[in-house]
Amino acid sequence: MSTAPISSYMRAQKNIPEQLKLSDFEDKSLLILDDDDPLRGRLARAMEKKGFQVKEAKTVAEGLNIVKTTPPGFACVDLRLEDGNGLDVVKELSKIKKESRIVMLTGYGNLPTAVAAVKAGAIDYIAKPVDADDIEAALLASPESKARPPENPMSADRVKWEHIHRVFELCNRNVSETARRLKMHRRTLQRILSKRSPR
């Protein structure tokens, strides 16, 4: 049996909606688990405007506490956190509340992690940087379809540039430390940092 995504034509023939509506769900609670304070705050405000009842957490411990006491209907979970792996929270929420819809976020996108996230119970996997529209589309994607691809996605060069600059800022703009963490040659990194962002 083919596992290829259902085409738009097939969806139209079967009347399968590409997106569900938040009003279709009784439980509108959303856990946003991310240790990037500005990003988490920005997403929380934007998702509240979209009608979600947001709970915020920045550590695996905080996330697990929320999942065990008041399991949310939706969750947006970062992969790498200060005190561990967001997959632990995904697994726990999937066990406690099977119908929850979980999206995994990461700045370290790779296929094995995506597979692990989906096996753990996530319905989608999004590489940072993301915005609230990306998350909403993924959380409300119809089970029979995939979330719509973004209209103007970042180029691969831009994603790489953003990631390098994020690590550079986190290393307090220390070129040597950034190069060490990214496993890059210092001169190569300096060349990239001196260029303007690609489109």
C-alpha positions in Angstrom: 0.0 0.0 0.0 1.4 3.4 -1.0 2.3 5.8 1.8 2.5 8.8 -0.5 0.7 12.0 0.6 -2.9 12.3 -0.6 -2.9 14.7 -3.6 -5.0 17.9 -3.7 -7.1 16.3 -6.4 -7.8 13.2 -4.3 -8.6 15.3 -1.3 -11.1 17.3 -3.3 -12.7 14.0 -4.6 -13.0 12.6 -1.1 -14.0 15.9 0.6 -11.0 15.7 3.0 -10.3 19.1 4.6 -6.7 20.2 4.5 -7.1 22.0 7.8 -9.3 21.5 10.8 -10.7 24.4 12.9 -9.8 25.1 16.5 -13.6 25.3 17.1 -13.8 21.6 16.2 -11.9 20.8 19.5 -13.4 21.0 22.9 -10.0 21.2 24.6 -8.1 24.3 23.3 -5.3 24.2 25.9 -1.8 24.4 24.3 1.5 23.8 26.1 4.4 25.8 24.6 7.7 24.2 25.9 10.8 26.1 24.8 13.8 27.5 26.7 14.1 30.5 24.3 12.3 33.1 26.4 11.6 35.7 23.7 10.5 33.1 21.2 8.2 31.3 23.7 6.6 34.6 24.8 6.1 35.7 21.2 4.5 32.4 20.2 2.4 32.3 23.4 0.9 35.8 22.7 0.3 35.0 19.0 -1.4 31.6 19.8 -3.6 33.1 22.4 -4.8 35.6 19.8 -5.7 32.6 17.6 -7.9 31.2 20.4 -5.6 28.7 22.2 -5.4 28.6 26.0 -1.7 28.7 26.4 0.5 27.3 29.2 4.2 28.1 29.0 7.2 26.0 30.3 10.9 26.3 29.7 12.3 23.0 31.1 11.5 19.3 30.7 10.6 19.2 34.4 8.1 22.0 34.1 6.7 20.5 30.9 6.2 17.1 32.6 4.6 18.7 35.6 2.0 20.4 33.4 1.4 17.2 31.3 0.8 15.1 34.5 -1.4 17.6 36.3 -3.4 19.2 33.5 -2.6 17.4 30.2 -3.1 19.9 27.3 -5.1 19.1 24.1 -2.2 20.6 22.0 1.5 20.9 22.5 4.4 22.6 20.8 7.6 21.2 22.2 11.3 22.1 21.6 13.6 19.2 21.2 16.7 20.4 23.1 16.1 22.0 26.5 18.4 23.1 29.3 17.6 20.0 31.4 17.0 17.3 28.8 15.1 16.2 25.7 11.7 17.4 24.8 10.9 13.9 23.4 10.4 12.8 27.0 7.5 15.3 27.3 6.1 14.1 24.0 6.1 10.5 25.1 4.5 11.3 28.4 1.7 13.4 26.9 1.0 10.8 24.2 0.7 8.1 27.0 -1.6 10.2 29.2 -3.7 11.9 26.5 -3.6 9.9 23.3 -5.8 12.3 21.3 -3.4 15.3 22.0 -1.9 16.9 19.0 1.8 17.6 19.4 4.3 19.4 17.1 8.0 19.1 17.7 10.3 22.2 17.3 14.0 22.1 16.8 16.9 24.2 15.5 18.8 21.0 14.9 16.6 19.5 12.1 17.5 16.0 11.0 15.6 13.0 9.7 16.4 10.5 12.6 15.1 13.0 15.1 12.0 13.6 13.0 11.3 9.9 12.9 11.8 9.6 16.7 9.4 12.6 17.3 6.7 11.0 15.2 7.2 7.6 16.8 6.9 9.2 20.2 3.5 10.7 19.3 4.2 14.0 17.5 2.0 14.7 14.4 4.6 17.0 12.8 8.1 18.2 13.1 9.2 21.8 12.3 12.7 23.2 12.1 13.2 26.6 13.6 12.9 29.5 12.9 9.1 29.2 13.0 6.1 31.5 13.5 2.6 31.1 14.9 1.0 30.4 11.5 3.4 27.5 10.9 2.5 26.0 14.3 -1.2 26.5 13.9 -1.2 24.9 10.4 0.7 21.9 11.8 -1.5 21.5 14.9 -4.7 21.7 12.9 -3.7 19.7 9.9 -6.3 17.1 9.0 -5.1 13.6 9.9 -5.6 12.6 6.3 -3.5 15.4 4.9 -0.3 17.2 5.7 -0.1 20.8 6.7 0.2 23.1 3.7 3.8 24.0 2.8 4.6 27.7 3.6 4.1 30.1 0.7 7.5 31.6 0.9 9.8 29.2 2.8 13.3 30.3 3.7 16.0 29.1 1.4 18.3 26.4 2.7 21.1 29.0 2.6 19.0 31.4 4.7 18.2 28.7 7.3 21.9 27.9 7.6 22.8 31.5 8.0 20.1 32.0 10.7 21.3 29.0 12.6 24.9 30.1 12.5 24.0 33.6 13.7 21.8 32.2 16.5 24.7 30.1 17.8 27.1 33.1 17.4 24.8 35.2 19.5 24.4 32.4 22.1 28.2 32.3 22.3 28.3 36.0 23.1 29.6 36.7 19.6 32.8 34.8 20.3 34.0 33.5 16.9 36.4 30.8 18.2 33.7 29.3 20.5 31.1 29.5 17.8 33.4 27.7 15.3 34.2 25.0 17.9 30.5 24.4 18.6 29.6 24.3 14.9 32.6 22.2 14.1 33.7 24.8 11.5 37.0 26.3 10.5 37.3 29.7 12.1 38.1 31.5 8.8 35.1 29.9 7.1 32.9 31.1 9.9 34.3 34.6 9.7 33.6 34.7 6.0 29.9 33.7 6.6 29.5 36.2 9.4 30.8 39.0 7.3 28.2 38.4 4.5 24.7 39.8 4.4 21.9 37.3 5.0 20.8 35.3 1.9 17.2 35.6 0.7 
